[in-house]
């Protein structure tokens, strides 16, 4: 099917969203031809919409002529109350947790069937992981994701359990096993992973509550949990309660 036929029935909004969605952490700069290929738009349509986004500030032109996400998108993203207020409240607690553990610290919320990372503090000696601030990872393969999934509505759990892609050789892809892990996460108050998202990286995470509701998950990433799991869980739970109290104080 020709590009014109593929895009003739799409709204302008869907085309603009497709342009913005084409950018990824591994492809932060795209040429006009790459934008057209990634979105299925004609080159002329991609050029017109991209230039309108540049004028508005949603995109910027790089030195080599490519396009990249503009600061206007960052400005709008900062207005999202669920993420920015949570980040402002949690960041001092996360910094204290990092100082106490020297581990990478993650704060995430559930967005649909993914874990959305609100903030991350990476330790210089911590294992390299795929997470990044503003990034998304599968719920079933991360510590924070398992916590969020354990407290998610049944329909969300069903959707995730129906599709469990294998990311490493250690990723849990058996629905029955994952269900048991989620039940333990609710019972014990924390969830763990062992090299399920990144080789050489293990994680442990706990829920962050605002009143009775689980609003986020706080986790750390270390090379191994064999010796220090009880200490790390205790530190996380104290920190999560601190974030919860701060959230209550700010409304």
N, C-alpha and C positions, 0 to 999 in steps of 0.2 A: 504494500500500500504506500502511495506517495505521501511525503510529509504533509502536503496541503490537505489530503484526505484524512490523515490521522488527526489533525488539529482543527478541522473546520467546525466541529461541534463543541469545542471547548470554550468556556468563558474566558474573558480576559483575566479574571482573578485566578483561575486554575493555571493559566499560562505563567503568570507572574510567580505564583507559588512554586511551580515546576522549576522556574529559573533559579529561585533562591534555594530550593531543595537540591539542586545539582551540586552545590558546593559541599565538600566533605573535609574532614581533617587531613586526609591524604591528598586531596585535590582542592586546596584553598584558593587557587588561582586558575581560571579557565579562560581560554580564548573564545572568540565569538563562534568559531566552528565547533569547538568542544561543547559550548552551551547548546547550540542547535542540535547536535547529535545526542546529547544527554536528555534533552527535553522533547525531542521529536518535532520541534518547531522549525519553520522555514528560517533560513538565515536572515532574511529581511525582517521577519517578525521578531526573532530573537534580538536583532540589532536595535530595532525600535524600542522594544520593551526594556532592554538592558540600559539604553541611553536615558530613558525616562527614569529608571531607578537610580542612575548616576546623578541626574539632576536633583532628585529628591534626597539623595544621601544613602539609599539602601545598598548601593553598590559603589565601588571606587575603581578607577582605572589604575593599573600598575604601570611601572616604568616600561615594561615590555609590551604594553598594549592590552594585556589580559585584564579580566575583571576579578574583583574580590569583594567580599562582604564589607559594607560600609559601616561607619560609626553610628549612623542613624538606627541600624538594627540593634546595636548594643544599647542605645538610649531607650528604645522601646522595650527591649527585654528587661531592663532594670525596673520597669514599671510593673512587672508581674508580681503581685503582692505575695503570693504563696512562696515563691522562691526567694525574693530579695529580703523580705522580712525575716524569713527563717534563716537565711545566710547571715544577716546582721546579728541576729540573736545568738546563733550557734558558733560563729567564728572564734570569739575569745575562748570558749570552752574547748573547741577543737585545737586551738594553739596550746592550751594547757595540756590536753591529752597527748599531743605530739611531743611536748617537752618531757612528759612522764614516760612515754613508751618508745620514742624515736622511731615510730612506725608511720607509714603513710596512713592518713586519716581521711575518710570519705563521709560525706553527707549526701543522702539521696532521697528522692521522693518517687512514688509510683506515678507514671504517666501512661495510662492504658496498660499495655502488657510489657512495658519496659521500665527499667530503673533510670531515672534522670538525675544526673549528678549536679547538685547545687553548688558544692564546694569540695575542694580537694587540697590537702597539704601533703606534699611528697617529701619523704625523708631521703637524704642523700645516700644512705646505706640500705634503703628499703628496696625490695624487688621491683623491677620494672613491670608495670601493669598497663592495661589498655584504657583505663579510665581517664577522663579529663573533665574539667569544669565545663558544664554545658553539654556534655556528651551523654549518650544513652548506651546501655548494655542490657543483655537479656536478664530477666529476673531469675531464671533457674540456675545460672552459673556464677552468681556473685553472692557474697555474704549479705550485703545490704538488700540485694534483690530477693533473696530467699526470705528475709524478714518481712519485706513488703508484701511478697506473695503469700506468706503464711497468714497475714492479716487482711488479705484482699477478699472481695466478695466471691462467692462460689462460681459465678459465671466467668470472672477473670481467671480464677484458678483452672477452670475447665479449659479455657482457651489456651492458656500456657501449656498445660499438660498434654494437650492434643498435638503440640508441635515442639519437641525438645531437641533442637539441633546440637550436634556434637561439636564442641569448639576445641577441646583438647582430648587426649586419650582418657582423661579422668572426669570429663563432664558427665553428670548424671543425666541419662537419657531414658531411664525406665520410669514410667509414670508412678508405679506402685512404690518404688524406692523414694522418689521425690515426695510423694504424699506423706510417707512416714517421717521424712526429714522435716516437712512443714509442720506436722503435728508435734514433733519434738521441739521445734522452734517456739511454738505457742506455749507448750508446757514448761520448757526450761528458760524461756526468755531470751534466747540468743540462737543464731544460726552460724554455721561454718561452711567453708569450702576448702578443698585441698587440690590446688592446681587445676581447677575446673575452668577457669577463664584464661589464666596465664601460667605457663610452666614455671615452677620455682616460686610461686606465690600462693600463700594460704591466707584466708580472711576469716574474721569473726565479726559479727554485727549484732546490734540490739535495736529494739524499737524506741523511737522518740514519741512520747505521748503528750497531747495537749488535752488535759482532762482524761476521759476514757478513750479518746480516739488516738490511733496510731497515725501520725502525720508525716513521719519520716523514718529513716533508718540511719544509724551512726555506726561506722565500721572502721576497722584497721586492717592493714595488709602486712604480713610478716613472712619470712622464709619458711617458718615451721610453727605449728601450734602444739607440738608434742610436750613441751615442758611448761610453757607459760600461759596456757589457755585459761586456767582459773584466775590468774592475776589480770590478764587482759580483759576477760569478761567483767570482772569487778570494776576495773577502771572505766570501761565503756558504760556500764550501768550507772555509775556515779555521774559520769559526764552527761548521759542521756537525761537523767533526772534533772540535772542543772539546766539543760536546754529547755526541758518541759516547764520548769518553774519560770524561766525567763519569758517563755512564750505566754504563759498565763499572766505574767505581770504586764506584758505589752498588749494583752487582749488579742 
